[in-house]
Structure formats: C-alpha cells, structure tokens
Amino acid sequence: MIKWLGLWVLTLAAAGTAEAQDSELLEGEILYQENCASCHGANLEGQPDWRSRLPNGRLPAPPHDASGHTWHHADRVLTDIITRGTAAIVGNGYESDMPGFGDTLSSEDIEAILDYIKSTWPDRERAAQEDITRADIEAQQ
C-alpha cells in the first residue's frame, strides 16, 4: 500500500511539473507571437531569402527554427540581442531591423520566449545550443 501511495505521489508531482512546463511554454509562445512573429514568422520560419541582403543593405529576419542560426548562439548572446537589438550588439555602424525589447519585455519574458523557441528544435540542435551556452558560461568565469 505504501509503495502504491508513493508511486501516486510521484505521478502527481510529475504531472504538476509537466503542467507548469506546458504553461511556461505557452506563455513563451504567446509572447513570441505578440512580439516576434511579425518579423520572424508565426511558425518561426523567418523572412523569405533571409540570407540575402535587402536593397537597404539590411538582412531579413532569420528563422528561429532549426533551419536558422539561433541555435548557434549562447543564451547570453540571444538574451542580449533581444534586450538591446542586433545593431547594439554588433556595433561598428551595423544596421538592423531587429530592435531591442529591453523596455518592453522583462528578463522573465525573454527567457520564456527563448524556452519556447528552443522547445521547437530537434534534440541535436537543442544539445548543440546547450553545449555552446555551457562553453560561454565557462569562458565568462
């Protein structure tokens, strides 16, 4: 009986954790749709021909799915780009249509958006991005 009770408690705890994770991912998806999808696409597909410069010299918004390069960057870099905008990160007069959202989104909002984006990646890209983030953290110490 105690064994079954313990199993039941573990099942409830796991269900509660999964429910919380689902809720957080849903919040991230909502924030993405409200703040990012107009440029990066409702399905994270980016703008057409995103690798080729526009007539104004700027690059179109890249996809955030596995076909793009978002997963090539550490969490710190992605957070900084979202917070301050690409031009502020690259510097040297670089021009970009990617604004900073530091005045609009909280750090928790940005984390939720990134968690949502990462949840759509296949395991290989997710693992690679985790390794890049881990190496970045070690390099910062």
DSSP file (Angstrom, degrees, kcal/mol; ACC not computed):
  #  RESIDUE AA STRUCTURE BP1 BP2  ACC     N-H-->O    O-->H-N    N-H-->O    O-->H-N    TCO  KAPPA ALPHA  PHI   PSI    X-CA   Y-CA   Z-CA
    1    1 A M     >        0   0    0      0, 0.0     4,-2.4     0, 0.0     5,-0.2   0.000 360.0 360.0 360.0 -46.7    0.0    0.0    0.0
    2    2 A I  H  >  +     0   0    0      1,-0.2     4,-2.6     2,-0.2     5,-0.2   0.884 360.0  55.6 -63.0 -37.8    2.8    2.5    0.9
    3    3 A K  H  > S+     0   0    0      1,-0.2     4,-2.0     2,-0.2    -1,-0.2   0.917 110.1  45.0 -59.7 -44.4    4.6    1.6   -2.3
    4    4 A W  H  > S+     0   0    0      2,-0.2     4,-2.4     1,-0.2    -2,-0.2   0.863 111.2  53.2 -69.0 -36.5    1.4    2.5   -4.3
    5    5 A L  H  X S+     0   0    0     -4,-2.4     4,-2.4     2,-0.2    -2,-0.2   0.918 109.4  48.8 -63.9 -43.0    0.9    5.7   -2.3
    6    6 A G  H  X S+     0   0    0     -4,-2.6     4,-2.3     1,-0.2    -2,-0.2   0.902 111.2  49.8 -62.3 -41.8    4.5    6.7   -3.1
    7    7 A L  H  X S+     0   0    0     -4,-2.0     4,-2.3     2,-0.2    -2,-0.2   0.894 110.3  50.8 -63.1 -40.8    4.0    6.0   -6.7
    8    8 A W  H  X S+     0   0    0     -4,-2.4     4,-2.4     2,-0.2    -2,-0.2   0.910 110.1  49.3 -63.4 -43.7    0.8    8.0   -6.8
    9    9 A V  H  X S+     0   0    0     -4,-2.4     4,-2.4     1,-0.2    -2,-0.2   0.912 111.6  49.1 -63.3 -43.4    2.6   11.0   -5.1
   10   10 A L  H  X S+     0   0    0     -4,-2.3     4,-2.6     2,-0.2    -1,-0.2   0.889 110.2  51.6 -63.2 -39.3    5.4   10.8   -7.6
   11   11 A T  H  X S+     0   0    0     -4,-2.3     4,-2.4     2,-0.2    -2,-0.2   0.917 111.0  47.3 -63.9 -43.9    2.9   10.7  -10.5
   12   12 A L  H  X S+     0   0    0     -4,-2.4     4,-2.5     2,-0.2    -2,-0.2   0.906 112.2  50.2 -63.7 -41.4    1.1   13.8   -9.2
   13   13 A A  H  X S+     0   0    0     -4,-2.4     4,-2.2     2,-0.2    -2,-0.2   0.922 112.1  47.2 -63.6 -43.8    4.4   15.6   -8.7
   14   14 A A  H  X S+     0   0    0     -4,-2.6     4,-2.7     2,-0.2    -2,-0.2   0.900 112.0  50.4 -64.6 -40.7    5.5   14.7  -12.3
   15   15 A A  H  X S+     0   0    0     -4,-2.4     4,-2.5     2,-0.2    -2,-0.2   0.902 110.4  49.8 -64.4 -40.8    2.1   15.8  -13.7
   16   16 A G  H  X S+     0   0    0     -4,-2.5     4,-2.2     2,-0.2    -2,-0.2   0.896 111.7  48.3 -64.9 -40.2    2.3   19.1  -11.8
   17   17 A T  H  X S+     0   0    0     -4,-2.2     4,-2.5     2,-0.2    -2,-0.2   0.925 112.7  47.9 -64.7 -45.2    5.8   19.7  -13.1
   18   18 A A  H  X S+     0   0    0     -4,-2.7     4,-2.7     1,-0.2    -2,-0.2   0.891 111.3  51.4 -62.8 -39.6    4.8   18.9  -16.7
   19   19 A E  H  X S+     0   0    0     -4,-2.5     4,-2.2     2,-0.2    -1,-0.2   0.908 110.4  48.3 -63.8 -42.3    1.7   21.2  -16.3
   20   20 A A  H  X S+     0   0    0     -4,-2.2     4,-2.4     2,-0.2    -2,-0.2   0.907 112.3  48.9 -64.8 -41.9    3.9   24.0  -15.1
   21   21 A Q  H  X S+     0   0    0     -4,-2.5     4,-2.6     2,-0.2     5,-0.2   0.923 111.0  49.9 -63.5 -44.0    6.4   23.5  -18.0
   22   22 A D  H  X S+     0   0    0     -4,-2.7     4,-2.3     1,-0.2    -1,-0.2   0.901 111.0  50.1 -60.0 -41.0    3.5   23.4  -20.5
   23   23 A S  H  X S+     0   0    0     -4,-2.2     4,-2.2     2,-0.2    -1,-0.2   0.904 111.0  48.4 -64.3 -42.4    2.1   26.7  -19.0
   24   24 A E  H  X S+     0   0    0     -4,-2.4     4,-2.3     2,-0.2    -2,-0.2   0.898 112.1  48.8 -65.7 -40.9    5.6   28.3  -19.2
   25   25 A L  H  X S+     0   0    0     -4,-2.6     4,-2.5     2,-0.2    -2,-0.2   0.889 110.3  51.6 -66.1 -38.3    6.0   27.2  -22.9
   26   26 A L  H  X S+     0   0    0     -4,-2.3     4,-2.5     2,-0.2    -2,-0.2   0.913 109.5  49.8 -63.5 -42.2    2.5   28.5  -23.7
   27   27 A E  H  X S+     0   0    0     -4,-2.2     4,-2.5     1,-0.2    -2,-0.2   0.915 111.3  49.7 -61.6 -42.9    3.4   31.9  -22.1
   28   28 A G  H  X S+     0   0    0     -4,-2.3     4,-2.5     1,-0.2    -2,-0.2   0.891 110.5  49.9 -62.4 -40.3    6.6   31.9  -24.2
   29   29 A E  H  X S+     0   0    0     -4,-2.5     4,-2.8     2,-0.2    -2,-0.2   0.912 110.7  49.4 -65.2 -42.4    4.7   31.1  -27.4
   30   30 A I  H  X S+     0   0    0     -4,-2.5     4,-2.2     2,-0.2    -2,-0.2   0.935 112.7  47.2 -61.8 -46.2    2.1   33.9  -26.7
   31   31 A L  H  X S+     0   0    0     -4,-2.5     4,-2.1     2,-0.2     5,-0.3   0.895 111.9  51.4 -62.8 -39.8    4.9   36.4  -26.0
   32   32 A Y  H  X>S+     0   0    0     -4,-2.5     4,-3.2     1,-0.2     5,-2.0   0.950 110.6  47.8 -60.3 -49.2    6.7   35.2  -29.2
   33   33 A Q  H  <5S+     0   0    0     -4,-2.8     5,-0.3     1,-0.2    -2,-0.2   0.876 115.9  45.2 -61.1 -37.3    3.5   35.7  -31.3
   34   34 A E  H  <5S+     0   0    0     -4,-2.2    -1,-0.2    -5,-0.2    -2,-0.2   0.811 130.3  18.8 -75.5 -31.0    2.9   39.1  -29.8
   35   35 A N  H  <5S+     0   0    0     -4,-2.1    -2,-0.2    -5,-0.2    -3,-0.2   0.653 133.0  24.2-117.6 -20.5    6.5   40.4  -30.1
   36   36 A C  T >X5S+     0   0    0     -4,-3.2     4,-2.9    -5,-0.3     3,-1.6   0.710  96.7  77.3-121.3 -32.3    8.5   38.4  -32.6
   37   37 A A  H 3><S+     0   0    0     -5,-2.0     4,-1.8     1,-0.3     5,-0.2   0.767  81.8  70.5 -62.7 -28.8    6.2   36.7  -35.2
   38   38 A S  H 34 S+     0   0    0     -5,-0.3    -1,-0.3     1,-0.2     4,-0.1   0.807 120.6  16.9 -61.7 -26.6    5.6   39.7  -37.3
   39   39 A C  H <4 S+     0   0    0     -3,-1.6    -2,-0.2     2,-0.1    22,-0.2   0.767 133.1  41.7-107.5 -44.3    9.2   39.6  -38.5
   40   40 A H  H  < S-     0   0    0     -4,-2.9     6,-3.3     1,-0.1    24,-0.4   0.476 114.2-104.7 -89.9  -1.9   10.4   36.1  -37.6
   41   41 A G    ><  -     0   0    0     -4,-1.8     3,-1.8    -5,-0.4    -3,-0.1   0.317  19.1 -97.8  92.7 141.7    7.2   34.3  -38.7
   42   42 A A  T 3  S+     0   0    0      1,-0.3    -1,-0.1    -5,-0.2    -5,-0.1   0.771 128.3  40.9 -62.1 -26.9    4.3   32.7  -36.8
   43   43 A N  T 3  S-     0   0    0     -6,-0.1    -1,-0.3     3,-0.1    -2,-0.1   0.053 121.7-104.4-109.5  23.6    6.0   29.3  -37.3
   44   44 A L  S <  S+     0   0    0     -3,-1.8    20,-1.9     1,-0.1    21,-1.5   0.676  82.5 133.0  64.9  20.8    9.5   30.6  -36.6
   45   45 A E        -     0   0    0     18,-0.2    -4,-0.2     1,-0.2    -1,-0.1   0.566  52.3-145.4 -82.6 -10.0   10.2   30.4  -40.4
   46   46 A G        -     0   0    0     -6,-3.3    -1,-0.2    16,-0.3    -6,-0.1  -0.088  36.7 -47.0  72.3-178.1   11.8   33.8  -40.7
   47   47 A Q  S >  S-     0   0    0     14,-3.0     3,-0.8     1,-0.1    -8,-0.0  -0.587  71.6 -86.5 -88.0 153.4   11.5   36.1  -43.8
   48   48 A P  T 3  S+     0   0    0      0, 0.0    -1,-0.1     0, 0.0    -2,-0.0  -0.232 110.3   7.1 -57.5 145.2   12.0   34.7  -47.3
   49   49 A D  T >  S+     0   0    0      1,-0.1     3,-1.9     2,-0.1    -3,-0.1   0.873  78.8 171.9  51.5  44.7   15.6   34.6  -48.6
   50   50 A W  T <   +     0   0    0     -3,-0.8    -1,-0.1     1,-0.3     4,-0.1   0.598  67.1  61.3 -65.7 -12.7   16.8   35.7  -45.2
   51   51 A R  T 3  S+     0   0    0      8,-0.1     2,-0.4     2,-0.1    -1,-0.3   0.585  91.8  79.1 -88.7  -9.7   20.5   35.1  -46.1
   52   52 A S  S <  S-     0   0    0     -3,-1.9     6,-0.0     1,-0.0     0, 0.0  -0.839  85.8-114.1-104.8 134.0   20.4   37.8  -48.8
   53   53 A R        -     0   0    0     -2,-0.4     6,-0.2     6,-0.2     5,-0.1  -0.290  26.9-123.7 -64.5 145.5   20.6   41.5  -48.1
   54   54 A L    >   -     0   0    0      4,-3.4     3,-2.5    -4,-0.1    -1,-0.1  -0.316  37.4 -92.8 -76.8 168.4   17.7   43.7  -48.8
   55   55 A P  T 3  S+     0   0    0      0, 0.0    -1,-0.1     0, 0.0    -2,-0.1   0.805 128.7  57.7 -54.9 -29.5   18.1   46.8  -51.1
   56   56 A N  T 3  S-     0   0    0      2,-0.1     3,-0.1     1,-0.1    -3,-0.0   0.437 120.3-110.6 -82.2   2.2   18.7   48.9  -48.0
   57   57 A G  S <  S+     0   0    0     -3,-2.5     2,-0.2     1,-0.3    38,-0.1   0.314  79.8 121.5  89.4  -8.9   21.7   46.6  -47.1
   58   58 A R        -     0   0    0     -5,-0.1    -4,-3.4     1,-0.1    -1,-0.3  -0.518  63.1-117.3 -86.8 156.0   20.0   45.0  -44.1
   59   59 A L        -     0   0    0     36,-0.3    38,-0.4    -6,-0.2    -6,-0.2  -0.716  28.6-113.4 -90.9 142.1   19.4   41.3  -43.7
   60   60 A P        -     0   0    0      0, 0.0    -1,-0.1     0, 0.0   -20,-0.0  -0.245  49.7 -78.6 -63.8 162.2   15.8   39.9  -43.4
   61   61 A A        -     0   0    0    -22,-0.2   -14,-3.0     1,-0.1   -11,-0.1  -0.463  52.6-131.7 -65.1 127.5   14.8   38.4  -40.1
   62   62 A P        -     0   0    0      0, 0.0   -16,-0.3     0, 0.0     2,-0.1  -0.334  24.3 -96.8 -77.5 162.5   16.2   34.9  -39.9
   63   63 A P        -     0   0    0      0, 0.0     7,-0.5     0, 0.0     6,-0.5  -0.425  18.5-152.4 -72.9 154.4   14.2   31.8  -38.9
   64   64 A H        +     0   0    0    -20,-1.9   -19,-0.2   -24,-0.4    56,-0.1   0.344  69.6  92.9-106.2   2.7   14.2   30.6  -35.3
   65   65 A D  S >  S-     0   0    0    -21,-1.5     3,-1.7     1,-0.1     5,-0.3  -0.162 104.4 -79.5 -80.7-172.8   13.5   27.0  -36.2
   66   66 A A  T 3  S+     0   0    0      1,-0.3    -1,-0.1    54,-0.2    55,-0.0   0.677 125.9  67.7 -65.8 -17.3   16.3   24.5  -36.7
   67   67 A S  T 3  S+     0   0    0      2,-0.0    -1,-0.3     3,-0.0    -3,-0.0   0.648  96.7  64.4 -77.9 -13.6   16.9   25.8  -40.3
   68   68 A G  S <  S-     0   0    0     -3,-1.7    -4,-0.1    -6,-0.1     3,-0.1  -0.052  91.6-109.3 -93.4-162.6   18.2   29.1  -38.9
   69   69 A H  S >  S+     0   0    0     -6,-0.5     3,-1.9     1,-0.1     4,-0.2   0.272  83.0 105.4-116.0   9.3   21.2   30.0  -36.8
   70   70 A T  G >  S+     0   0    0     -7,-0.5     3,-1.7    -5,-0.3    -1,-0.1   0.900  79.3  56.9 -56.0 -41.2   19.6   30.9  -33.5
   71   71 A W  G 3  S+     0   0    0     -6,-0.3    -1,-0.3     1,-0.3    61,-0.2   0.551  92.5  71.1 -71.3  -5.3   20.8   27.6  -32.0
   72   72 A H  G <  S+     0   0    0     -3,-1.9     2,-0.3     2,-0.1    -1,-0.3   0.501  90.3  77.5 -83.4  -4.3   24.4   28.6  -32.9
   73   73 A H  S <  S-     0   0    0     -3,-1.7    60,-0.2    -4,-0.2    59,-0.1  -0.823  82.3-115.0-114.5 146.0   24.3   31.2  -30.1
   74   74 A A     >  -     0   0    0     -2,-0.3     4,-2.4    58,-0.2     3,-0.3  -0.328  32.9-109.8 -69.5 155.8   24.7   31.0  -26.4
   75   75 A D  H  > S+     0   0    0      1,-0.2     4,-2.9    54,-0.2     5,-0.2   0.879 118.7  56.7 -53.4 -41.4   21.7   32.0  -24.2
   76   76 A R  H  > S+     0   0    0      1,-0.2     4,-2.1     2,-0.2    -1,-0.2   0.911 109.1  45.5 -59.7 -43.4   23.6   35.1  -23.0
   77   77 A V  H  > S+     0   0    0     -3,-0.3     4,-2.6     2,-0.2    -2,-0.2   0.926 113.4  48.8 -67.1 -45.5   24.1   36.3  -26.6
   78   78 A L  H  X S+     0   0    0     -4,-2.4     4,-2.4     1,-0.2     5,-0.2   0.914 112.4  48.7 -61.2 -43.1   20.4   35.6  -27.5
   79   79 A T  H  X S+     0   0    0     -4,-2.9     4,-2.5    -5,-0.2    -1,-0.2   0.905 111.6  49.9 -63.0 -41.6   19.2   37.5  -24.4
   80   80 A D  H  X>S+     0   0    0     -4,-2.1     4,-3.1    -5,-0.2     5,-0.5   0.902 110.1  50.2 -64.9 -41.7   21.5   40.4  -25.2
   81   81 A I  H  X5S+     0   0    0     -4,-2.6     4,-2.3     1,-0.2    -2,-0.2   0.933 114.0  44.6 -62.1 -46.0   20.2   40.6  -28.8
   82   82 A I  H  <5S+     0   0    0     -4,-2.4    19,-3.2    -5,-0.2    -2,-0.2   0.900 118.2  44.6 -65.6 -39.8   16.6   40.6  -27.7
   83   83 A T  H  <5S+     0   0    0     -4,-2.5    19,-2.3    17,-0.2    20,-0.2   0.934 131.7  16.6 -70.4 -47.6   17.2   43.1  -25.0
   84   84 A R  H  <5S-     0   0    0     -4,-3.1    16,-0.5    16,-0.2     4,-0.3   0.631 106.1-112.9-106.5 -16.0   19.4   45.6  -26.8
   85   85 A G     X< -     0   0    0     -4,-2.3     4,-1.2    -5,-0.5     3,-0.2   0.034  30.9 -84.9  93.8 153.2   18.9   44.8  -30.5
   86   86 A T  H  > S+     0   0    0     12,-0.8     4,-2.8     1,-0.2     3,-0.4   0.900 123.1  55.8 -63.1 -44.2   21.3   43.5  -33.1
   87   87 A A  H  > S+     0   0    0     11,-0.5     4,-2.6     1,-0.3     7,-0.3   0.882 106.9  50.9 -59.2 -39.1   22.9   46.8  -34.1
   88   88 A A  H  4 S+     0   0    0     -4,-0.3    -1,-0.3     2,-0.2    -2,-0.2   0.828 113.8  45.2 -67.1 -31.5   23.8   47.5  -30.4
   89   89 A I  H  < S+     0   0    0     -4,-1.2    -2,-0.2    -3,-0.4    -1,-0.2   0.924 119.1  38.7 -78.1 -46.2   25.4   44.1  -30.1
   90   90 A V  H  < S+     0   0    0     -4,-2.8    -2,-0.2    -5,-0.1    -3,-0.2   0.912  89.6 176.0 -73.3 -43.3   27.4   44.1  -33.4
   91   91 A G    ><  +     0   0    0     -4,-2.6     3,-2.0    -5,-0.3    -1,-0.1  -0.242  39.8 102.1  71.9-162.4   28.3   47.8  -33.2
   92   92 A N  T 3  S-     0   0    0      1,-0.3    -1,-0.1    -4,-0.1    -4,-0.1   0.798 119.1 -57.6  53.7  35.6   30.6   49.5  -35.8
   93   93 A G  T 3  S+     0   0    0      1,-0.2    -1,-0.3    -6,-0.1    -5,-0.1   0.579  86.9 164.5  76.4   9.5   27.6   51.1  -37.5
   94   94 A Y    <   -     0   0    0     -3,-2.0     2,-0.4    -7,-0.3    -1,-0.2  -0.368  25.6-146.8 -61.1 136.1   25.9   47.8  -38.3
   95   95 A E        +     0   0    0    -38,-0.1   -36,-0.3    -5,-0.1     2,-0.3  -0.887  24.5 163.8-110.7 139.4   22.3   48.4  -39.2
   96   96 A S        -     0   0    0     -2,-0.4    -9,-0.1   -38,-0.1   -38,-0.0  -0.992  42.6-138.6-150.0 150.8   19.5   46.0  -38.4
   97   97 A D  S    S+     0   0    0    -38,-0.4    -1,-0.0    -2,-0.3   -36,-0.0   0.484  77.4 105.7 -86.0  -3.6   15.7   46.0  -38.3
   98   98 A M        -     0   0    0    -59,-0.0   -12,-0.8     1,-0.0   -11,-0.5  -0.678  60.1-160.1 -80.9 106.4   15.9   44.0  -35.0
   99   99 A P        -     0   0    0      0, 0.0   -14,-0.4     0, 0.0     2,-0.3  -0.327  21.8-103.3 -79.2 166.4   15.0   46.4  -32.2
  100  100 A G        -     0   0    0    -16,-0.5   -17,-0.2   -15,-0.2   -16,-0.2  -0.705  23.2-164.7 -85.0 144.0   15.8   46.0  -28.6
  101  101 A F    >>  +     0   0    0    -19,-3.2     4,-3.5    -2,-0.3     3,-1.3   0.158  54.4 114.9-113.3  16.4   13.0   44.9  -26.4
  102  102 A G  T 34 S+     0   0    0    -19,-2.3    -1,-0.1     1,-0.3   -18,-0.1   0.773  81.1  45.9 -60.2 -27.4   14.6   45.7  -23.0
  103  103 A D  T 34 S+     0   0    0    -20,-0.2    -1,-0.3    -3,-0.2    -2,-0.1   0.581 121.7  37.8 -88.5 -10.6   12.0   48.4  -22.4
  104  104 A T  T <4 S+     0   0    0     -3,-1.3     2,-0.4     1,-0.2    -2,-0.2   0.788 113.0  48.0-107.4 -41.0    9.1   46.1  -23.4
  105  105 A L  S  < S-     0   0    0     -4,-3.5    -1,-0.2   -23,-0.1     2,-0.1  -0.854  72.2-134.0-111.3 139.7    9.9   42.7  -22.2
  106  106 A S     >  -     0   0    0     -2,-0.4     4,-2.4     1,-0.1     5,-0.2  -0.367  33.9-105.2 -77.8 166.5   11.1   41.6  -18.7
  107  107 A S  H  > S+     0   0    0      1,-0.2     4,-2.3     2,-0.2     5,-0.1   0.856 125.2  53.9 -61.4 -33.2   14.0   39.2  -18.4
  108  108 A E  H  > S+     0   0    0      2,-0.2     4,-2.2     1,-0.2    -1,-0.2   0.884 107.2  50.7 -67.5 -38.6   11.5   36.5  -17.5
  109  109 A D  H  > S+     0   0    0      2,-0.2     4,-2.4     1,-0.2    -2,-0.2   0.932 110.9  48.3 -62.4 -46.0    9.5   37.3  -20.7
  110  110 A I  H  X S+     0   0    0     -4,-2.4     4,-2.6     1,-0.2    -2,-0.2   0.910 111.2  50.2 -62.6 -43.0   12.7   36.9  -22.7
  111  111 A E  H  X S+     0   0    0     -4,-2.3     4,-2.6     1,-0.2    -1,-0.2   0.903 110.1  50.9 -61.4 -41.0   13.6   33.7  -21.0
  112  112 A A  H  X S+     0   0    0     -4,-2.2     4,-2.2     2,-0.2    -2,-0.2   0.901 110.2  49.5 -64.3 -41.0   10.1   32.3  -21.7
  113  113 A I  H  X S+     0   0    0     -4,-2.4     4,-2.7     2,-0.2    -2,-0.2   0.938 112.7  46.9 -62.9 -46.6   10.4   33.3  -25.4
  114  114 A L  H  X S+     0   0    0     -4,-2.6     4,-2.9     1,-0.2     5,-0.2   0.902 110.5  52.5 -63.6 -40.2   13.7   31.6  -25.7
  115  115 A D  H  X S+     0   0    0     -4,-2.6     4,-1.8     2,-0.2    -1,-0.2   0.906 110.5  48.8 -61.4 -40.5   12.4   28.5  -23.9
  116  116 A Y  H  X S+     0   0    0     -4,-2.2     4,-0.7     2,-0.2    -2,-0.2   0.953 112.1  47.6 -62.8 -49.6    9.5   28.3  -26.4
  117  117 A I  H >< S+     0   0    0     -4,-2.7     3,-1.5     1,-0.2     4,-0.4   0.941 112.9  48.8 -57.1 -48.6   11.8   28.7  -29.4
  118  118 A K  H >< S+     0   0    0     -4,-2.9     3,-1.3     1,-0.3    -1,-0.2   0.825 101.0  65.0 -62.2 -31.6   14.2   26.0  -28.0
  119  119 A S  H 3< S+     0   0    0     -4,-1.8    -1,-0.3     1,-0.3    -2,-0.2   0.702  98.5  55.4 -66.2 -17.2   11.3   23.6  -27.4
  120  120 A T  T << S+     0   0    0     -3,-1.5    -1,-0.3    -4,-0.7   -54,-0.2   0.602  89.0  97.0 -89.5 -12.2   10.7   23.5  -31.1
  121  121 A W  S <  S-     0   0    0     -3,-1.3   -56,-0.0    -4,-0.4    -3,-0.0  -0.452  80.8-108.7 -79.0 148.4   14.2   22.4  -32.0
  122  122 A P     >  -     0   0    0      0, 0.0     4,-2.3     0, 0.0     3,-0.3  -0.292  39.4-100.2 -64.2 161.6   15.2   18.8  -32.6
  123  123 A D  H  > S+     0   0    0      1,-0.2     4,-2.9     2,-0.2     5,-0.3   0.862 120.1  58.1 -53.9 -40.9   17.3   17.2  -30.0
  124  124 A R  H  > S+     0   0    0      1,-0.2     4,-2.2     2,-0.2    -1,-0.2   0.929 110.7  40.7 -59.7 -48.0   20.5   17.6  -32.0
  125  125 A E  H  > S+     0   0    0     -3,-0.3     4,-2.4     2,-0.2    -1,-0.2   0.879 114.9  52.2 -68.8 -38.1   20.2   21.4  -32.2
  126  126 A R  H  X S+     0   0    0     -4,-2.3     4,-2.1     2,-0.2    -2,-0.2   0.928 111.6  46.3 -63.5 -44.2   19.0   21.7  -28.6
  127  127 A A  H  X S+     0   0    0     -4,-2.9     4,-2.1    -5,-0.2    -2,-0.2   0.902 112.0  51.2 -65.4 -41.0   22.0   19.7  -27.4
  128  128 A A  H  X S+     0   0    0     -4,-2.2     4,-2.3    -5,-0.3    -2,-0.2   0.918 110.8  48.2 -62.4 -43.0   24.4   21.8  -29.5
  129  129 A Q  H  X S+     0   0    0     -4,-2.4     4,-2.5     1,-0.2   -54,-0.2   0.870 109.1  53.3 -67.4 -36.1   23.0   25.0  -28.2
  130  130 A E  H  X S+     0   0    0     -4,-2.1     4,-2.6     2,-0.2    -1,-0.2   0.903 109.5  49.2 -63.3 -40.3   23.2   23.8  -24.6
  131  131 A D  H  X S+     0   0    0     -4,-2.1     4,-2.5     2,-0.2    -2,-0.2   0.907 110.8  49.8 -64.2 -42.1   26.9   23.0  -25.3
  132  132 A I  H  X S+     0   0    0     -4,-2.3     4,-2.1     2,-0.2    -2,-0.2   0.913 112.6  47.4 -62.6 -43.2   27.5   26.4  -26.7
  133  133 A T  H  X S+     0   0    0     -4,-2.5     4,-2.4     2,-0.2    -2,-0.2   0.915 111.3  50.6 -64.4 -43.6   25.8   28.0  -23.7
  134  134 A R  H  X S+     0   0    0     -4,-2.6     4,-2.3     1,-0.2    -2,-0.2   0.925 111.6  47.7 -61.1 -44.9   27.8   25.9  -21.3
  135  135 A A  H  X S+     0   0    0     -4,-2.5     4,-2.3     1,-0.2    -1,-0.2   0.879 110.9  52.0 -64.0 -37.9   31.1   26.9  -23.0
  136  136 A D  H  X S+     0   0    0     -4,-2.1     4,-1.5     2,-0.2    -1,-0.2   0.907 108.9  49.8 -64.8 -42.5   30.1   30.5  -23.0
  137  137 A I  H  X S+     0   0    0     -4,-2.4     4,-0.7     1,-0.2    -2,-0.2   0.922 111.8  48.5 -62.3 -44.3   29.4   30.4  -19.2
  138  138 A E  H >< S+     0   0    0     -4,-2.3     3,-0.8     1,-0.2    -2,-0.2   0.890 110.1  51.7 -63.6 -39.3   32.8   28.8  -18.6
  139  139 A A  H 3< S+     0   0    0     -4,-2.3    -1,-0.2     1,-0.2    -2,-0.2   0.794 105.9  55.9 -67.8 -27.9   34.5   31.4  -20.7
  140  140 A Q  H 3<        0   0    0     -4,-1.5    -1,-0.2     1,-0.2    -2,-0.2   0.646 360.0 360.0 -78.2 -15.5   32.8   34.2  -18.8
  141  141 A Q    <<        0   0    0     -3,-0.8    -1,-0.2    -4,-0.7    -2,-0.2   0.465 360.0 360.0 -84.3 360.0   34.2   32.9  -15.4
